[in-house]
């Protein structure tokens, strides 16, 4: 397990805003990736996945989260080539995107200095895998087993006690929708889930409102 300290170049107030945007974009990315892996001909979902990496690249670089920004750039670059027809869909490419989506939470942990099973070497290797795909090569996903944690590799290789994922696990909001449908059929009521660790009134950091608005505007500008 590796612990990576947040870069001293990242302003705490800007980092707080970036992390909020990161979580939103990551959730959207996973939703779209699930849809696209179910149907690789879904160009809309593919475009949204590319936009998500484009946003993480731009906003990550803007606040000084270099590792996140450069990681996202490699996958945006690969997706640009796929969309433009310079490379073709393959199982290696699908597996790489599945691993990347799973690795983002670990990159977030590294950014804020928390323990992470993903090492800097592993993040670089996964980025390099995307670069090889972008060059038209077809590297074997098993080659990453020596540098990526087993918990991450199980997303594409499976394990004795872990169910292999052809895609990634259906996001929590979809599970909530299923629960609501089941409750409707039985007449029961479903209480909305509260995020883990959330209280009735969460404290809000004392950040300059103008700075917040500027940051949000600039980050969302990368979506266009």
Secondary structure, DSSP 8 states (H G I E B T S, - for coil): -EE----TTS-HHHHHHHHHHHHHHHHHHHHHHHHHHH-TT-HHHHHHHHHHHHHHHHHHHHHT-HHHHHHHHHHHHHHHHHHTTSS---HHHHHHHHHHHHHHHHHHHHHTT-EESS-HHHHHHHHHHHHHHHTT----GGGGTTTS-HHHHHHHH--SSS---SS----HHHHHHHHHHHHHHHT--------TT--SS-------HHHHHHHHHHHHHTT-
